[in-house]
Amino acid sequence: MKSRIGLTVLCLVLALSLVLAGCAPAATPSTPAATPSTPAATPSPTEKKQIVIGVSLDKLFLGRQAEMSGVRDAAKKLGVVLWELVADNDPQLQNTQIESFITKGVDGIMIVAVDNKAILTAIDKAKAAGIPVVTFDRKVEHEWVAYHAGLDSYADGKACGEYVKSQNDGKPHLVLELLGALNDDNAIQRRNGFDDALKGETNLTIVQEPTDWNADKALSAVANTLTAHPDLWAIQVPSDFMQDSIKTALQEAGKLHKAGEPGHIIVTTIDGAEPGYRATVEGWTDGVVALPLFDLGRSALENIVKVIQGGTPAVKDQRFPGTLYTYQNAEQNADKIWGSSFK
């Protein structure tokens, strides 16, 4: 009797165990139990987000390419993503492009302005969105611009003027000074530096002709001046992308002579692009001021990253002066003239 009761109790215990086991969720290979030694693979809350910077350029030419090589080099070293747009000299298009950067939520915006007044609206919108702005090459007056990497255009113009001054023999001479676009601070400062260098040279008469950074206008200005003044003594060219047009005008007037030859017209220019480098090596252009464009672009990128990360640039408006090379030493210093590599 006792053995029968014991057997019955044992059966009931086994049955209850099976029921309880059926209530527990079965472990599967796809959902392994988490253990302290194998934490879940989730992003760290302290992991840094990659910085994205929108770059809006006025137009794309050799000088901008040289600047952008500096920007891209610094971006690569700092792990920054660049979104690049070119406004093709259209101020309204540039404003629209910057607004698109703002809408997409970039971390910072770098600008070479088409027009330093028209761009103010877009910078106002960047300020409202709290997105830092840095300008380079062309200065824009706006309190939200955290840093400007610019050319020392006054020093560049003055270097050309000082060269012309060094050639002055004291006789009455006419100097043709071509001007860039006067809504561009670079053009204004190049003019000012050149004029200041020649202030005391009372025997020199300076005639100014606007070009609006247009090579065809430069050609016409030189051709017309040579027609009216065949004894033209010197020409100041505000940017050497015009150099081939100047050469054409001199050739057509029978005035293309190398430095040191009879009838040579002194020519100085600024930038250091391939046409200026070539013209100086050929000798019909006396000197070219080569600009440190790579350094300028690199500094602009480095400083906007600094601002994005909460820092403050050591200098808000940093200027990079160029170096004058003449027909006598340009080729030997090709490695210092950025345009020498664009052959």
C-alpha positions in Angstrom: 0.0 0.0 0.0 2.8 2.5 1.0 4.7 1.7 -2.1 1.7 2.4 -4.3 1.1 5.8 -2.6 4.8 6.7 -3.1 4.7 5.8 -6.8 1.6 8.0 -7.2 3.3 11.0 -5.5 6.4 10.6 -7.7 4.3 10.6 -10.9 2.6 13.8 -9.7 5.9 15.5 -9.0 7.3 14.6 -12.5 4.1 15.8 -14.2 4.2 19.2 -12.4 7.9 19.6 -13.3 7.1 19.1 -17.0 4.3 21.7 -16.9 6.5 24.3 -15.3 9.3 23.6 -17.8 6.9 24.3 -20.6 6.2 27.8 -19.2 9.8 29.0 -19.5 11.0 30.6 -22.8 13.4 28.4 -24.8 16.8 29.8 -25.4 17.8 29.9 -29.1 21.2 30.4 -30.8 20.0 33.7 -32.3 19.4 35.3 -28.9 22.4 34.4 -26.7 22.2 35.5 -23.1 24.2 38.7 -22.5 27.0 38.4 -20.1 29.3 41.1 -18.5 32.2 39.9 -20.7 30.3 40.4 -24.0 28.6 43.8 -23.9 26.0 44.7 -26.5 27.6 46.4 -29.6 26.1 50.0 -29.4 27.7 53.3 -30.4 29.6 55.1 -27.7 27.8 58.3 -26.5 31.2 60.0 -26.6 32.0 59.0 -30.2 32.8 62.1 -32.3 30.6 63.0 -35.2 32.4 63.6 -38.5 32.5 67.3 -39.4 30.8 68.3 -42.6 31.7 71.7 -44.1 30.0 73.4 -47.1 32.4 75.4 -49.4 30.9 78.0 -51.7 33.2 79.4 -54.4 32.6 82.4 -56.6 34.1 80.6 -59.7 36.6 78.0 -60.4 39.9 78.9 -62.1 43.6 78.0 -61.5 43.9 80.3 -58.5 40.9 78.8 -56.8 42.2 75.3 -57.6 45.4 76.2 -55.8 43.5 77.5 -52.8 41.2 74.4 -52.8 44.2 72.1 -52.9 45.2 73.6 -49.5 41.6 73.3 -48.2 41.4 69.6 -49.3 44.8 68.8 -47.9 43.9 70.1 -44.5 40.4 68.4 -44.6 42.0 65.1 -45.4 44.4 65.4 -42.4 41.6 66.4 -40.0 39.1 63.8 -41.3 36.6 66.5 -42.5 34.0 66.0 -45.2 33.7 68.8 -47.8 30.7 69.7 -49.9 31.8 72.0 -52.7 29.7 74.2 -54.9 30.6 76.9 -57.4 28.4 79.9 -58.0 29.8 80.8 -61.5 30.0 84.5 -60.5 26.2 84.6 -59.8 25.6 86.2 -56.4 22.0 85.0 -56.2 23.0 81.4 -57.0 25.7 81.7 -54.3 23.1 82.7 -51.7 20.9 79.8 -52.8 23.8 77.4 -52.4 24.6 78.6 -48.9 20.9 78.3 -48.0 21.0 74.6 -49.2 24.0 74.0 -46.9 22.0 75.5 -44.0 19.0 73.3 -44.8 21.2 70.2 -44.9 22.7 71.1 -41.5 26.4 71.4 -42.2 28.7 72.1 -39.3 30.3 75.1 -40.9 30.4 77.1 -44.1 33.4 78.5 -46.0 32.9 81.2 -48.6 34.7 83.0 -51.4 32.1 85.7 -52.1 31.0 86.7 -55.6 29.8 90.0 -54.1 30.8 91.1 -50.6 27.5 92.9 -50.2 25.0 90.5 -51.8 26.4 87.6 -49.6 25.4 89.3 -46.4 21.8 87.9 -46.6 23.1 84.3 -46.7 25.5 85.0 -43.8 22.6 86.4 -41.8 20.7 83.1 -42.3 23.8 81.1 -41.3 24.0 83.2 -38.1 20.3 82.5 -37.4 21.0 78.8 -37.7 24.1 79.0 -35.5 26.4 77.7 -38.2 29.9 79.2 -38.2 31.1 81.0 -41.3 34.7 81.6 -42.5 35.7 83.5 -45.6 38.8 83.2 -47.6 40.5 85.2 -50.4 37.7 87.8 -50.6 36.9 89.6 -47.3 33.3 90.2 -46.2 32.4 92.6 -43.4 30.0 90.7 -41.1 30.2 90.1 -37.4 29.3 86.4 -37.9 32.4 85.7 -39.9 34.6 84.0 -37.4 37.9 84.1 -39.4 39.1 85.4 -42.7 42.2 84.0 -44.6 43.1 86.7 -47.0 45.8 87.9 -49.3 47.9 90.9 -48.3 46.8 92.6 -51.5 48.1 96.0 -50.4 51.6 94.5 -49.9 51.3 92.7 -53.3 50.4 95.9 -55.1 53.1 97.8 -53.3 55.8 95.2 -54.3 54.9 95.9 -58.0 55.0 99.6 -57.4 58.4 99.3 -55.7 59.8 97.4 -58.7 58.5 100.1 -61.1 60.0 102.7 -58.8 63.4 100.9 -58.9 63.4 101.3 -62.7 62.6 105.1 -62.7 65.3 107.1 -64.5 63.8 110.5 -63.5 62.4 111.3 -67.0 58.7 112.0 -67.6 56.9 108.7 -68.1 53.4 107.3 -68.4 52.3 104.3 -66.4 49.1 102.4 -67.2 47.5 100.9 -64.1 44.9 98.3 -64.9 42.3 97.8 -62.1 40.4 94.7 -61.1 36.7 94.8 -60.1 36.2 97.5 -57.5 33.6 95.6 -55.5 36.5 93.3 -54.6 38.7 94.3 -51.7 41.7 92.6 -53.4 41.4 94.8 -56.4 41.1 97.9 -54.2 44.1 97.1 -52.0 46.3 96.1 -55.0 45.6 99.5 -56.5 46.2 101.3 -53.2 49.6 99.6 -52.6 50.8 100.3 -56.1 49.8 103.9 -55.9 51.4 104.4 -52.5 54.7 103.0 -53.7 54.8 105.6 -56.5 53.5 108.6 -54.5 56.8 110.4 -54.4 57.7 109.8 -58.1 56.5 113.1 -59.5 57.9 112.4 -63.0 55.5 109.5 -63.4 51.9 110.0 -64.6 49.6 107.2 -63.7 46.5 106.5 -65.9 44.0 104.0 -64.4 41.7 101.8 -66.6 39.1 99.4 -65.1 38.9 95.8 -66.3 36.4 94.3 -63.9 38.7 91.2 -64.0 37.9 90.8 -67.7 40.8 89.9 -70.0 39.1 91.4 -73.1 38.7 94.7 -71.3 42.4 94.6 -70.3 43.4 94.0 -74.0 41.3 97.0 -75.1 42.7 99.2 -72.4 46.3 98.4 -73.3 45.6 98.7 -77.1 43.8 102.1 -76.7 46.5 103.5 -74.4 49.3 102.5 -76.8 47.4 104.1 -79.7 47.1 107.4 -77.7 50.5 107.1 -76.0 53.0 105.1 -78.1 55.7 106.1 -75.5 53.9 104.1 -72.7 56.6 103.2 -70.2 55.0 100.7 -67.8 51.9 98.6 -67.2 50.6 97.3 -63.9 48.4 94.1 -64.4 46.2 93.3 -61.3 46.0 89.6 -62.1 48.2 87.5 -64.4 45.3 85.6 -65.9 45.2 88.6 -68.2 48.8 88.2 -69.2 48.2 86.6 -72.6 45.8 89.4 -73.6 48.4 92.0 -72.6 51.0 90.1 -74.7 48.6 90.2 -77.7 48.1 94.0 -77.4 51.8 94.6 -77.2 52.5 92.3 -80.2 49.9 94.0 -82.3 51.4 97.4 -81.5 55.0 96.2 -82.2 55.9 96.8 -78.6 56.7 93.3 -77.3 60.3 93.4 -76.2 62.1 91.6 -73.4 63.5 93.3 -70.4 66.8 95.0 -71.2 66.0 95.3 -74.9 65.4 98.7 -76.5 61.7 99.7 -76.5 60.8 97.4 -73.6 57.7 98.4 -71.7 57.9 97.5 -68.0 55.2 95.0 -67.0 54.4 93.8 -63.4 51.7 91.5 -62.4 50.2 89.6 -59.4 49.1 86.0 -58.7 51.7 83.5 -59.9 49.4 81.5 -62.2 50.9 79.8 -65.2 50.5 82.8 -67.6 52.3 85.1 -65.2 55.1 82.6 -64.5 55.6 81.9 -68.2 55.5 85.6 -69.2 58.2 86.4 -66.5 60.4 83.5 -67.6 60.1 84.6 -71.2 61.3 88.0 -70.1 58.7 90.4 -71.6 57.1 90.6 -68.1 59.5 92.1 -65.5 58.1 90.6 -62.4 55.3 88.5 -60.9 54.1 88.5 -57.3 53.4 84.8 -56.5 50.7 84.4 -53.9 50.8 81.7 -51.1 47.4 80.3 -52.1 47.9 76.8 -50.7 48.7 78.2 -47.3 45.7 80.5 -47.4 43.2 77.6 -48.2 44.7 75.3 -45.5 44.5 78.0 -42.9 40.8 78.7 -43.7 39.9 75.0 -43.2 42.0 74.6 -40.0 40.4 77.7 -38.4 36.8 76.8 -39.2 37.4 73.4 -37.6 38.7 75.1 -34.6 35.6 77.3 -34.3 33.3 74.3 -34.8 35.1 72.5 -31.9 34.6 75.5 -29.7 37.9 77.2 -30.1 38.8 80.8 -31.2 41.2 81.7 -34.0 44.4 83.4 -32.8 43.8 86.1 -35.4 40.4 86.9 -36.9 41.7 88.5 -40.1 44.9 86.8 -41.2 46.8 88.0 -44.3 49.3 86.1 -46.5 51.6 88.3 -48.6 53.1 87.2 -51.8 56.7 87.3 -53.1 57.9 89.2 -56.1 60.0 87.1 -58.6 61.6 88.8 -61.6 62.6 87.6 -65.1 66.0 87.1 -63.6 65.1 84.6 -60.9 61.6 83.2 -61.6 62.7 80.0 -63.2 65.1 79.2 -60.5 62.3 79.7 -57.9 59.7 77.7 -59.9 59.0 75.5 -56.8 57.8 78.6 -54.9 55.5 79.8 -57.7 52.3 77.8 -57.6 51.4 78.3 -61.3 54.7 76.8 -62.5 53.1 73.3 -62.1 50.2 74.2 -64.3 51.9 73.8 -67.7 
